[in-house]
Amino acid sequence: MPPKAKKETKYYSGVGRRKTSTCVVRIYEKKGGGIVINDKKIEDYFPTFDLQKKVKEPLSTLDYLDKFYASVKVRGGGSISQADAVRHGIARAIVTFDPDLRKRLKTSGCLTRDPRMRESKKPGLKRARRAPQWRKR
């Protein structure tokens, strides 16, 4: 008996990064939309409205909230940097879907990777720049 043929669904992928957070986004053309992050709904993974709004920004900029379903795997960093990484990944995935949308996403700032990282600790200091308290006597 021949093996069952897998139903292949077409998706567009993008990788987003911010600080130490990294995410892989797959978007599917599906009516109704929705975003699932690490097998949880967006409302469960990011409980605050601000983070949800930040994640949905590339889709809302293009009025594509109901056009795409997004599946996201994210790890590392904190919740804010994870939200920024997901935003970046969704924007990159949309550009692989339609390169003509790149200019609109670029002007809204969704395709720009934020290069700011934590500065490393220096020897003889308590943190990157924080020196031990100085005493005169």
N, C-alpha and C positions, 0 to 999 in steps of 0.2 A: 504494500500500500504506500503510495507516495506521501511525503510529508506535507502537512498543511501549509499552504502559502500564507505568509504573514501579510496582513493588510498594511501597506506602507502609507503613512500619512505624511504629507509634505509640511515641513516646518522650516523656519528661518532662525538661525542662532546668532547670538552675540555674547561677548564676554565683557563684563563691566568690572571696574576696580576703583577703590577709594581707600586710602590709608592701607590697612592690612586686610581689608575685606575684598573677596573675589566672588563673582557670581557668573553662572552660565545660564543664559536665558534662551528658551525656545518659544517662538510665537507661532501659533497656528491660525490659519484663516477660519474663523468659526463665529457664526452669529451668536450674539448674546454676551460674548466676551468673558471676562473674569481673569483674575490673577491668582495663581497658587504658588506659594513660596515654601519650600521645604515640606511639601505635602500638607500645608495648612492654608486656609483662606487668608487673603491679605488682611482682613479685619482681625483675625486671630494672631497673626504673626506680628503685625505692626498695629497695636491697639490705638495709638494716637492718630488723630485726623491729619495732623501736619505731615507725618511720615507717609501716610497713605496718599496724600495729595502729591508729595514729592515723587513717589514711585509712579503714580499715574500721569505725571506731567508730560512725558513725550506723547502719550496716547491722547491726552486731552488737548494738547497743542494742535494736533492734526485732526481732531474730532473723530478718532478711531477707537474710542472706548468700547463700543459694541462690536467692532469688526474683528478683533483679535482675542484669542485666548492665550495667556502666557503661563508657561511652566518654568519655575526658577529654582535653582539650587544655589544657595549662598552660604558662605562660611567665613569665619575670621572677623575680627574687629567688633565694634559695638553696633547698637541698633541704628544710630544715625549714619555711620559710615556704610552699613549694609544697605540702608535705603538709598544712599547716593550711588552705590555700586549697582543696585538693581535698576535704578533710573538710567544709568550709563549703558548697561547691558541691553535694556529694552530699546533704547534709541539706536544702538548699533544693529540690533536685529531688524528694526524697521528699515534701516538703510540697506541691509542685504535684501529685503523684500522689494524695495523700490528706491533705487539710487537718486531719483529725482526729488525725493523728500529731504535729502541731506541738507540743503541750504536752509530750509525752514527750521529743522532741528538744530542746526549750527547757530542760527541767530537767536534761538531761545536758550542756548547754552547747555543743551542736553548732551551734546557729543563731546564736550570738552572734559577731559579727564583732569580732576583736581590733583595737582602734583604734590600738594603739601603732605609731608610725612612727619612722624615723630623724630625729633633730633636725638641722636644717641648720647648716652651718658659719657662724660669725660673723666679720666682718672684724677683723683684728688678732689673732685667735686661730689656733691650729693646727688645732683641730677645733671642735666646737660649744661646748665649755666649757674645753678644754685650753689654758691660756695658756702663752706661752714661759716658760722657767725664769727665775726672778727672781734677780738677783745684787745683793748689797749693795755690794760694791766690785769 
